[in-house]
Amino acid sequence: SLRRGALMVSHANIGAIFCLPILLLTITGVILVYPQESKVVLLESLGADGQAIVENTIFDASDGLPTWSTAIEMAKNKFPESRIRSVQPSSIKSNRKSVNLQQKEGWHRLGRSSLTSHANGELTIQDELAQLRAKRVFGFSYPLHTAKLGLVYRIFITLVGLGFAFLSLLGLISYLKRNT
């Protein structure tokens, strides 16, 4: 029925169903729009900010940065069941070479583990799984908000978006009926 009372009940029911997913999308959206401010509020206040550097060693840098094959081999040895997700070559601004990996148990699809060779001979290894849970959850906000977690989750987020649009439409129709 399109009576105002029925519209308000439908609006309330749909709002109750979709309130948690909409709240989750709102929170992750705020984290993505204001990452530095969110990091201060969510991580630094908990003492969970900082890199999960598991190893910081020195290599022979007299010949320059290691070759890509050496860097990739070191990465695969350190994290054997991981997938290489990206590589970052050295540049004018940054004279370092990075290999970024996604571990099997990692939450972020691009991976947060890395091996970085610096020009001064320093090798930094960061392990996503060694990070505190709060930092891992904070990093998980991107795939959660953008539906980068598979087809089923993408369909769910699409339905949440359609439900939110329908919720807004019911509220608007109910408001217009009250004023007519």
C-alpha positions as CSV (number, residue, x, y, z in Angstrom):
1,S,0.0,0.0,0.0
2,L,1.1,3.5,-0.6
3,R,-0.6,4.9,2.5
4,R,1.6,7.0,4.6
5,G,1.5,4.6,7.6
6,A,2.5,1.6,5.5
7,L,5.3,3.6,3.9
8,M,6.6,4.6,7.3
9,V,6.5,0.9,8.5
10,S,8.3,-0.2,5.4
11,H,10.9,2.6,5.8
12,A,11.5,1.5,9.4
13,N,11.8,-2.2,8.5
14,I,14.2,-1.6,5.6
15,G,16.2,0.8,7.8
16,A,16.5,-1.8,10.5
17,I,17.8,-4.4,8.0
18,F,20.3,-2.2,6.4
19,C,21.5,-0.1,9.3
20,L,24.6,-2.2,10.1
21,P,25.9,-2.6,6.5
22,I,25.3,1.2,5.9
23,L,27.1,2.0,9.1
24,L,30.0,-0.2,8.1
25,L,30.2,1.5,4.7
26,T,30.0,4.9,6.3
27,I,32.9,4.2,8.7
28,T,35.1,2.7,6.1
29,G,34.3,5.6,3.8
30,V,35.4,8.1,6.4
31,I,38.6,6.1,6.9
32,L,39.3,6.2,3.2
33,V,38.5,10.0,2.8
34,Y,40.4,11.0,5.9
35,P,43.2,8.4,6.3
36,Q,45.6,10.5,8.4
37,E,42.9,11.8,10.8
38,S,41.4,8.3,11.1
39,K,44.9,6.9,11.8
40,V,45.3,9.3,14.7
41,V,41.9,8.6,16.2
42,L,41.9,4.8,15.7
43,L,45.5,3.7,15.8
44,E,47.7,6.2,17.6
45,S,45.2,6.5,20.4
46,L,45.3,2.7,20.9
47,G,49.1,2.6,20.5
48,A,48.7,0.3,17.5
49,D,50.4,2.5,14.8
50,G,53.8,1.7,13.4
51,Q,55.3,-0.6,10.9
52,A,55.6,-4.4,11.5
53,I,59.3,-4.5,10.7
54,V,60.4,-8.1,11.5
55,E,63.9,-7.8,10.2
56,N,66.3,-4.9,9.4
57,T,69.6,-6.3,8.1
58,I,72.5,-5.0,6.1
59,F,73.5,-6.2,2.6
60,D,76.5,-5.4,0.4
61,A,75.5,-2.3,-1.5
62,S,78.9,-1.7,-3.2
63,D,77.4,-2.9,-6.5
64,G,74.2,-0.9,-5.9
65,L,70.7,-2.3,-5.3
66,P,70.2,-6.1,-5.8
67,T,68.8,-7.3,-9.1
68,W,65.1,-8.0,-9.5
69,S,65.7,-11.7,-9.6
70,T,67.7,-11.5,-6.3
71,A,65.0,-9.3,-4.7
72,I,62.2,-11.6,-5.8
73,E,64.1,-14.7,-4.7
74,M,64.7,-13.2,-1.2
75,A,61.0,-12.3,-1.0
76,K,59.9,-15.8,-1.9
77,N,62.3,-17.3,0.6
78,K,61.1,-15.1,3.4
79,F,57.4,-15.6,2.6
80,P,57.2,-18.9,0.8
81,E,53.4,-19.2,0.4
82,S,52.8,-15.6,-0.7
83,R,52.0,-14.0,-4.0
84,I,53.9,-11.1,-5.4
85,R,51.4,-8.3,-5.9
86,S,53.6,-5.4,-7.0
87,V,57.2,-4.2,-7.4
88,Q,58.4,-0.7,-6.9
89,P,61.6,0.3,-8.8
90,S,64.0,2.9,-7.5
91,S,63.4,6.5,-8.7
92,I,65.0,9.9,-8.4
93,K,63.1,10.7,-5.2
94,S,63.6,7.3,-3.6
95,N,66.7,5.2,-4.2
96,R,65.2,1.9,-3.0
97,K,63.6,-1.2,-4.5
98,S,60.5,-2.9,-3.1
99,V,58.7,-6.2,-3.6
100,N,55.2,-6.3,-2.1
101,L,53.6,-9.6,-1.3
102,Q,50.2,-10.9,-0.2
103,Q,50.4,-13.7,2.3
104,K,48.0,-16.5,2.3
105,E,46.4,-15.4,5.6
106,G,46.6,-11.6,4.7
107,W,43.4,-9.6,4.7
108,H,44.4,-7.0,2.1
109,R,44.2,-8.2,-1.5
110,L,47.3,-6.1,-2.5
111,G,49.3,-7.4,0.4
112,R,51.0,-5.5,3.1
113,S,54.2,-7.6,3.4
114,S,57.3,-6.2,1.7
115,L,61.0,-6.4,1.3
116,T,62.7,-3.1,0.6
117,S,66.3,-2.7,-0.4
118,H,67.7,0.8,0.4
119,A,70.7,2.4,-1.4
120,N,72.6,2.5,1.9
121,G,72.7,-1.3,2.1
122,E,69.8,-1.7,4.5
123,L,67.2,-4.4,3.8
124,T,63.8,-3.9,5.6
125,I,61.3,-6.7,5.8
126,Q,57.8,-6.0,6.9
127,D,55.3,-8.7,7.7
128,E,51.6,-7.9,7.6
129,L,50.8,-10.8,9.9
130,A,53.1,-9.4,12.6
131,Q,51.1,-6.2,12.8
132,L,48.7,-5.6,15.6
133,R,45.1,-6.6,14.9
134,A,43.9,-2.9,15.0
135,K,46.4,-2.0,12.2
136,R,45.3,-5.0,10.1
137,V,41.6,-4.0,10.5
138,F,42.4,-0.4,9.6
139,G,44.2,-1.7,6.4
140,F,41.2,-3.9,5.7
141,S,38.9,-0.9,5.3
142,Y,39.8,-0.4,1.6
143,P,38.7,-3.8,0.3
144,L,35.7,-3.8,2.6
145,H,34.4,-0.5,1.4
146,T,35.2,-1.0,-2.3
147,A,33.8,-4.6,-2.4
148,K,37.1,-6.1,-3.4
149,L,36.4,-9.3,-1.6
150,G,34.8,-11.5,-4.2
151,L,31.6,-11.8,-6.2
152,V,29.3,-12.7,-3.4
153,Y,30.4,-9.7,-1.3
154,R,30.1,-7.5,-4.3
155,I,26.5,-8.6,-4.9
156,F,25.8,-8.0,-1.2
157,I,27.1,-4.5,-1.3
158,T,25.1,-3.9,-4.5
159,L,21.9,-5.0,-2.7
160,V,22.8,-2.8,0.3
161,G,23.2,0.2,-2.1
162,L,19.9,-0.6,-3.8
163,G,18.2,-1.0,-0.3
164,F,19.6,2.4,0.8
165,A,18.2,4.0,-2.4
166,F,14.8,2.3,-1.8
167,L,14.9,3.4,1.9
168,S,15.5,7.0,0.8
169,L,12.7,6.8,-1.8
170,L,10.2,5.5,0.8
171,G,11.2,8.3,3.2
172,L,10.8,10.9,0.4
173,I,7.4,9.6,-0.6
174,S,6.2,9.5,3.0
175,Y,7.4,13.0,3.5
176,L,5.6,14.3,0.4
177,K,2.4,12.5,1.4
178,R,2.5,14.2,4.8
179,N,2.7,17.6,3.1
180,T,-0.1,17.0,0.6
